[in-house]
Amino acid sequence: MKTFLLTLIFVLTTTLTFAQNTSDIPIQNISTDSTVVYRLFATKNMYTFIKLNTRNGQMWQVQWSTKGSEYRYETTLSDISRVNEEEESNGRFFLYPTTNIYNFLLLDQIDGRAWQVQWGDSSERMVIRIY
């Protein structure tokens, strides 16, 4: 009986330890240079990045591959400038990851406006203003 209880405690402790998943915490590796026009933001898909024009909020989905050129591409997520040309400035826009693999938040760091950005297949891509 004592052996059974010790084994049960060990199994439950081990299970609870591995059940705590910290991989849901978004991690970013971002250059600290605020003068750059373009930044790449990693997604949780190892082959996909989002390229952001930090001056105006335009974005592209960038995919890389070791399988061949047909798997490497850049496609538009949003070609709409979020500000007038005279309001553009390097570092104005920034992307923040969410715990959802396909979604980021785009923030205008000057006036505080925010958008939900979703990447994926062409039918799933969208950029929606958050009011």
Order of alpha helices (4+ residues) and beta strands (2+ residues): alpha-beta-beta-beta-beta-beta-beta-beta-beta
